Amino acid sequence: MVENIVYIGTDTRYVVCLTDKAKIVIRRQNINPFHLNQYAIGEKVKVNIPVENISVLEENLSEKERVKLVKYSYN
């Protein structure tokens, strides 16, 4: 479900709730003006992202641990 939408000029940032405890922030380039206002807050959406475009960030992890986590996520 779309929780928040922020237009930032060249991009639009979407905060999407995947579960009660997991959220994802999606940045979409505003290349096509028809994409603006395509989604609304509260709307259910499907997220399909190629694994090579995902960065996993965990709080309280060192940079080395984050790199390991991201590499692990790609495999």
C-alpha positions in Angstrom: 0.0 0.0 0.0 1.3 3.5 -0.8 1.9 5.3 2.4 3.5 8.5 1.2 4.2 10.3 -2.1 6.7 13.2 -2.5 7.3 15.0 -5.8 10.9 16.2 -5.8 11.2 17.7 -9.3 13.0 15.2 -11.5 11.7 12.3 -9.4 8.8 11.1 -7.3 9.5 9.2 -4.1 7.0 6.6 -2.9 7.0 5.0 0.5 5.2 1.6 0.1 4.3 -0.7 3.0 5.1 -4.3 2.2 4.0 -5.7 5.6 3.2 -4.2 9.0 6.9 -4.1 9.7 8.5 -3.7 6.3 8.5 -0.6 4.1 10.3 0.2 0.8 11.2 3.6 -0.6 10.9 3.8 -4.4 12.3 6.6 -6.4 10.8 7.0 -9.9 12.1 9.4 -12.5 9.5 11.8 -13.8 10.2 11.1 -17.5 6.7 10.7 -18.7 4.2 13.4 -17.5 1.4 10.8 -17.5 3.1 9.0 -14.7 2.5 11.9 -12.3 -0.5 11.2 -10.1 -0.6 7.6 -11.3 -0.8 6.3 -7.7 -2.6 7.6 -4.6 -1.9 7.4 -0.9 -3.7 4.3 0.4 -3.7 2.6 -2.9 -2.6 -1.1 -3.0 0.2 -1.6 -5.5 2.5 -4.4 -6.7 6.2 -3.9 -6.5 8.5 -5.7 -9.1 12.1 -4.7 -8.9 15.1 -6.4 -10.5 17.4 -7.7 -7.7 20.4 -5.7 -9.1 18.5 -2.5 -8.4 17.9 -3.2 -4.7 20.0 -1.7 -1.8 19.3 -3.2 1.6 20.0 -0.8 4.5 19.8 -2.1 8.1 20.0 0.1 11.1 22.9 -0.4 13.5 25.1 -2.3 11.0 28.6 -1.3 10.1 29.4 -0.5 6.4 31.2 -3.8 6.1 28.1 -5.7 7.4 25.9 -3.7 5.0 28.1 -4.7 2.0 27.9 -8.3 3.0 24.1 -8.1 3.4 23.6 -6.5 0.0 25.9 -9.0 -1.7 24.0 -11.8 0.0 20.7 -10.3 -1.2 21.9 -10.5 -4.8 22.7 -14.2 -4.7 
